[in-house]
Amino acid sequence: MKDGRLIERPMLVVLLRGLLLLVLIGAVGVLWFWKGPAIRSWLSGKRAGEALDVFGSVPGFSLIERSGRKVDREDLLGKVWITNFMFTHCPDTCPLQSAEMAKVQADFAEEKDLRLISITVDPERDSPAVLSQYADRYGADRDRWLFLTGEKRAIYRLALEGFRLNVADPTEGVKSQLFGPIPVLAHHEETGKQFIHSSRFVLVDRQARIRGYYHSNEDESLQRLRRDVRILLRGEK
């Protein structure tokens, strides 16, 4: 038995070392593919999308608001804003997102420096007039809650490369970013819908920097959103 134990122990050590090596290789693989601000946040001890961090800057854009006026990135500089992507005939997550946006609008009714920005992923159908009718259903303030449409390619580029949120029209094929920054996924599969898009809210500061991602269907995440909005409105310390 003694000799048997002497033989088993070195084998066990070898197996444990092999397992540790596999874990290290897996960790390196994750770090290799998970590029961008998410990994910087993880390395700093903060979880991506779970802390008030800097996740990059929103690039320049120019879209059309439901009123017919042009809105671009410069119009929002100096404001704190919450962005989401939606489309008016969405039967599932979009009404829920819009209902939550309406609650945020009510909670911050006295804050003149907060803007809510809803961008359609179906601009071919969601004209300014259609967006206006949809916005009225949720009591959207015309000055504080903007609904934007525009050229489809520009909107999808803004979602994928600017906000790093998944969006796709299945009829045109789903494009992936395997070796680029990993977009934030929707909180559940929506492959049966006409459009696939993330249902997260994105918080942007006065310098057009992305400061957080939030699940639109989780109370704890929405409470963090409100907390972080207050931090940005009052000024960071």
URDAVEN-V642895 format. One record per residue. N is the residue number from 1. NEAR is the number of other ideal C-beta (glycine too) atoms within 12 Angstrom. D_LAST is the distance of its C-alpha to the last C-alpha in whole Angstrom. Layout:
((N:NEAR:D_LAST) (N:NEAR:D_LAST))
This chain:
((1:7:66) (2:8:64) (3:8:65) (4:10:63) (5:11:60) (6:12:60) (7:13:60) (8:14:58) (9:14:55) (10:13:55) (11:14:55) (12:14:52) (13:14:50) (14:14:51) (15:14:50) (16:14:46) (17:14:46) (18:14:47) (19:14:44) (20:14:41) (21:14:42) (22:14:42) (23:14:39) (24:14:37) (25:14:39) (26:14:38) (27:16:34) (28:13:35) (29:12:36) (30:16:33) (31:18:31) (32:14:33) (33:19:33) (34:26:29) (35:21:28) (36:26:25) (37:29:21) (38:31:22) (39:22:24) (40:21:21) (41:25:19) (42:22:21) (43:15:22) (44:16:18) (45:11:19) (46:20:18) (47:19:20) (48:31:21) (49:35:20) (50:25:19) (51:25:15) (52:29:12) (53:30:13) (54:26:15) (55:37:18) (56:30:20) (57:22:20) (58:34:22) (59:22:26) (60:19:27) (61:32:30) (62:21:32) (63:37:33) (64:28:35) (65:32:34) (66:34:36) (67:21:37) (68:17:38) (69:18:36) (70:18:34) (71:31:30) (72:23:28) (73:26:25) (74:16:25) (75:22:25) (76:32:22) (77:21:20) (78:19:17) (79:32:18) (80:40:16) (81:43:19) (82:46:21) (83:46:24) (84:48:27) (85:48:30) (86:48:33) (87:39:37) (88:35:39) (89:21:42) (90:30:40) (91:15:41) (92:26:39) (93:31:35) (94:38:34) (95:24:36) (96:25:33) (97:39:30) (98:35:31) (99:23:32) (100:34:28) (101:42:27) (102:28:29) (103:25:27) (104:39:24) (105:31:25) (106:21:26) (107:22:23) (108:28:21) (109:17:24) (110:12:22) (111:24:19) (112:14:21) (113:22:18) (114:37:19) (115:39:22) (116:44:24) (117:43:26) (118:48:29) (119:47:31) (120:43:35) (121:47:36) (122:32:40) (123:33:40) (124:22:43) (125:21:44) (126:34:41) (127:23:41) (128:28:39) (129:18:42) (130:22:42) (131:38:38) (132:27:38) (133:17:41) (134:33:38) (135:35:35) (136:19:37) (137:18:38) (138:29:34) (139:19:34) (140:30:32) (141:26:30) (142:21:32) (143:21:29) (144:31:26) (145:36:27) (146:38:29) (147:46:32) (148:44:32) (149:40:36) (150:31:37) (151:18:39) (152:26:39) (153:19:38) (154:24:35) (155:37:34) (156:33:35) (157:24:33) (158:33:30) (159:42:30) (160:30:31) (161:26:29) (162:32:26) (163:43:25) (164:36:27) (165:41:29) (166:34:32) (167:42:35) (168:31:38) (169:25:42) (170:17:44) (171:13:47) (172:16:46) (173:10:45) (174:19:41) (175:20:40) (176:16:38) (177:24:35) (178:12:37) (179:11:35) (180:15:32) (181:27:29) (182:27:30) (183:37:29) (184:37:28) (185:25:31) (186:33:32) (187:25:31) (188:20:35) (189:15:38) (190:28:39) (191:15:42) (192:12:45) (193:26:43) (194:23:44) (195:39:40) (196:36:38) (197:42:34) (198:38:31) (199:41:30) (200:40:26) (201:45:24) (202:42:21) (203:44:18) (204:39:17) (205:35:14) (206:25:15) (207:21:16) (208:33:18) (209:28:16) (210:39:17) (211:40:15) (212:41:17) (213:43:21) (214:39:22) (215:30:26) (216:38:27) (217:24:29) (218:21:27) (219:14:26) (220:13:23) (221:25:22) (222:28:22) (223:18:20) (224:25:17) (225:40:18) (226:29:17) (227:21:14) (228:33:12) (229:35:14) (230:22:12) (231:22:9) (232:34:10) (233:27:12) (234:16:9) (235:11:7) (236:17:4) (237:6:0))
